């Protein structure tokens, strides 16, 4: 478990900045760079969270901008078939960590966003241990340097 802290003058003044911190943690951008990205590309306003994150991170313009910044973001399956009744279920955070033990993921749960890196939850201290929260959407974040791009022969 890793927890967020408020360290910069801007972050101390902020509220509802879980998406800013998630982008920061997943990409390695500074808080200010992540804040600027969320303001410009995710329509975030000061002290107000990002609304409809699932739509915005799926938007081709947002994905293209992230790619230009050196990151690729792809949606990840966060559902499983429950064996005993055959129903499709949303994973909780704990199950997601076990299903995806390697990689960096932005996780959207009800009213909140966090990051899972190599099976470790990165979130606020009071929330990081709550592994039963249901995952609504998930995206894998890779640096462009991690991508497997074939070279022409």
N, C-alpha and C positions, 0 to 999 in steps of 0.2 A: 504494500500500500504506500503510495506517495500522496502527499497532500499539497494543496495550493497555499501560498502565503501572499500577503499584499506587501510588495516591496517598492514599487515605483511611486512617485508622486501622483501619477495619473491613476494607478490601480487603487490607491488608498481612497480616492474620491469616488470610485465607481461602485455601482451596484448592478446586480443582474448581468454579470460579465462572464458567465460560465462558457459561452461560445467563444469569447475572446480568449479565455484561458485554455480552452480545448484546442483551438487553432494553434495557439502559442506552443502548447505542450506537444502536439502531434507533429508540428513542422520544425520546431526549434527557432521560430521567429521570436523577436523580442516582444514584450507586452505592447509596446507602442506600435510596432509594425503590425501585429495581429489586430490591435484595436483599429488602426487605420484601415486594414483590409475589411474588417467587419462593418465599419462605417460606410466605406465606399461600395462594397460589393454585396453585403448582406443587409443593407438598409438599417443598420443599427443606430440608434440615437443614444446620446449620453444618458447613463443611468437607466437604460431600458434594454431589455433582452432582445434577442433576435427572434422574430416571429416566423413560423412556418419554415424552420430550418431544413426539414426534409425536402421541400420544394427548392429552396435556394441552393443547397449543395448538389442538387441534381441539375441545376440550370447550366446549359452549355457555356454561357458567358462566364459564369463563376468558375467552372471547371477549367476553362481555357486560361483564365487569369491565374489560377493556382498553378497550372502547368507552366505558364510563362515565368512564374516565380520559382519553379524548380520542383513542383510537387504534383503527383497524380493522385486523384481521389476516386475510388470506385465503391459502389454499393456492395454490401456483403449480406448474405443470407443470415437472418437472425431468428429463424423459425426451425422447429423440429417436429417430427411426427411422434406423438405420444403412443407408445407401443400398446398399452393396455386397452385404449379405446379408439386408437387410430385417428385421433384428432390432431390438427395442426396447432401448435402452441408457440407463443413468443418465448424466446430464451430469457432467463433472468441473467443478471450480470455474472454471477458465479458460473453458470453453465457456459456462457459466452467465453469466459476466460479459459475454461477447460477445452472448449471446442476450437478456440483460436489461440493457442499458447505462444505463437510467434507472430510478430508484426505489430503495427501501430494502427489503432482504430479510434475513430471518433464515434461515440455512442450517444444516441438521443433517447432519453427516457421521458416520461411525462413531465413537461415543464423544466427540463434540465438537460445539460450536455456534460460529458466527461470523456476521458481518454483511457483506453487500455493499451499499455505497451508491454509486449512480451508477457502477457498474463497478469500484469500488475495494474491495479486500478489507480488512476491519478484523479483525485477529486478533493473536495473540501474535507477536513478532518472528521466532521460529524456525519458525513455521508459515505466516506470511502469504505467503511466496513459493512454497509448495507447492501449485501450481494443479492438479495431477493427482488430488487427492483426490476421490472420488466423492460427489456430492450425493445424500443419501437422501431428504430432505424439504426443502421451501422454503416460506416464507410471505412475502408482501408486506405491509409495514407502512406504513400511511398515517395521517396526522393526520386527525381528523374535519374539519378545515378544508380538507383537500385533496379531500374527497369531493364528487362532483357530485350535489347534492341539488336536484331541481327545485323551483322556487317555484310555489305555486298561482297561477293567473291570475285 
